[in-house]
Amino acid sequence: LKGGFPEVQDAEKNIRIKIHQEYFHSLLFRDIVERYDIPHPAAVVDLARKLTEDVASMYTLNSLTKYLNLMGHKVPKNSVADYLRWFEDAYFLFTLRIYDASFSKSNANPKKIYCIDHAMVKSLTSGILINSGHQLENMVFIALRRLFSEIYYYKTEKKQEVDFVAITHSKEKMLFQVCESLLNIKTRTRELNALRQAMGELGVSKSVIITSHEEETSTWPEGTIQVTPVWRFLLEMNAGSFTQNL
């Protein structure tokens, strides 16, 4: 059976893609289009596809409305806001706001988008469009969402971005950065500097960088930064022991 094993893999991949695509359309039409009696469902589908392709990326209502208009959908901005809320109600796509003491400022800033299933993202998008770093970030977001009801992203005073600020029940802040690899010195410097700035500004003494494979712990004037591979992070998060070790 020469070549049989790759053929089995291809068959399983095709089945997975078909299941995800069927679920995608069923979710949109059953939970959104039919429930809210949307007269132009194509706009909902096109928006959902764009956001799925852009997981872990920034968006604004204006940019999404402009995109739909360019696609030929005459959809007002308030309808786009409704679609986003319905995606979240359907437990499909989730919006992340910037961390700011002012709700109005937080709500006015660009937001980030995440999908409930990173595997479905791979099935719904072209391989050319898949950003493995964004996929990793999406995976981490879903894991954090199981434990924290309040999650934000953060921009430091020097405009450095930290992927996640998670707020515990006791209102303690926890910082998480996601980066596939820290081997590149420029990448390492950027990610560490962003966390250090955020730690100083938010008064956080411990933070985490989640990578594909790397693991280390470093101490800085602002506090301790733990680098951990995603497999360990996910296992310990599921066991409830990760946050206890921080």
Protein Blocks (a to p, Z undefined) as FASTA:
>chain_A
ZZklmmmmmmmmmmmmmmmmmmmmmmmmmmmmmmnopablmlmmmmmmmmmmmgoiacdf
klmmmmmmmnopacdfklmmmmmmmmmmnopaccdddddfblklmmmpccddddfblklm
mmmpcfklpcfklmmmmmmmmmmmmmpmbdcddddfkopacfbacddfkopacdddddfb
fkbmklmmmmmmmmmmmmmmnopabdcdddfkbccddddfkbccddddfklmmmmmmnop
mmmmZZ
